[in-house]
Amino acid sequence: MNEVHEVVDVLAVSKKGQGIVVPIIIKWKNRYYRIREIGLTHPKREGRILHHIFEGTDGNLTFRLNYNTESLQWTLEATSDGLP
């Protein structure tokens, strides 16, 4: 994956009764990417700050997103087009 580490805009939905927020659309470099499938999700703690990590794809690119529950910001950590 190619490291990015940029704060991005994300449209997300809250899953009723599941206590989870899921990213749907990412705005990165003035383009919109619709997440079609979420694969890996896991929490990560840095001290007292809880992060939720998501890996998803729009069908062409894979994105690794980090949701910081303290700052309420989304960070695009990395992308991949599947090629080496």
Buried (B, 14 or more C-beta within 10 A) or exposed (E): EEEBEEEBEBEBEEEEEEEEBBBBEBBBEEEEBEBEEBEEBEEEEEEEEEBBBBBBBBEEBBBBBBBBEEEEEBBBBBBBEEEE
